[in-house]
Amino acid sequence: MLARAGCTRVFSEKISTRVKERPELEKALAPAREIKTAAPNQPVVLTVVEMKRLARNAA
């Protein structure tokens, strides 16, 4: 879905949400953090297709 929408960096992770280490999530957040560090006033948008997998155990 994201590739069809023209997204050039697509990260996919299908592991149990009980796992504390999320390697693909970290790979996705790394460039966002780099952009924010280099250009603090530049908005960074991270698009997620299924929030249930990303934020299931978020506070």
Residue pairs with C-beta under 8 A, 6 or more apart in sequence:
1 49
2 10
2 47
2 49
3 10
7 47
9 28
9 31
11 24
11 25
11 27
11 28
12 24
13 22
13 23
13 24
13 25
13 53
14 53
15 22
17 53
17 56
17 57
25 54
28 46
29 46
32 44
32 46
35 42
35 44
36 42
36 44
48 54
